[in-house]
């Protein structure tokens, strides 16, 4: 069992050991399922996960690499 504090914004950190075990990567997605007295967190596959073999015609980058690069440099305003 793991405990994790809930921040003022309602955010929870999933411990590294669990992220590694269940394949939850940075900038990845999870699905939340609700029960009567629980919340289940499940890894969610992104459409880009199945598109890693595609190449962008103009630059020759894979879609996955381009997405990770975009997310690394993305800043919310």
Secondary structure, DSSP 4 states (H G I P E B T S, - for coil): ----PBPTTS-BPPPHHHHHHHT--TT-EEEEEE-SS-EEEEEE--GGGG-TT-B-TTT--BHHHHHHHHHHH----
